[in-house]
């Protein structure tokens, strides 16, 4: 089967396909920017609820049997804080620098939007925005660290219980330094 078409026609099809490939991410960025500005109205409530739940998990984490549950919930809260940080930074960048700032931020490995949000807040002297970004970053890192710590503690507790319930029959001793067999 032979495909017949002029070079001009194939070039036009190629340009249309290329423009479609470029248009999809740009439209997604515009949508994400508009969505992030829309979330500014209810994002503080969500962050406040997540922070209260995280604080309520502290007494739960004291109980060794509940550390795994607390770890999972703190991990989810960390994810929520991280997404809120990204959306807040995206909105800040979009409001201050427009779509060019958003594109530059996304080109910096996607997370660069946080960096461009910080820069936009610094250059526009929006100290409240800068403080919010810093607080969200601190909450994200702190809850992620706490979740990792509790997960490791829960795994140690599980391993300790398994060893107590199923002791090994093998006895491993260290060789005597004077024993040269």
Secondary structure, DSSP 8 states (H G I E B T S, - for coil): ------HHHHHHHHHHHHHHHHHHHHHHHHHHHHHHHHHTTTHHHHHHHHHHHHHHHHHHHHSGGGHHHHHHHHHHHHHHHHHHHHHHHHHHHHHHHHHHHHHHHHHTTTTHHHHHHHHHHHHTT-HHHHHHHHHHHHHHHHHHHHHHHHHHHHHHHHHHHHHHHS--S-------TT---
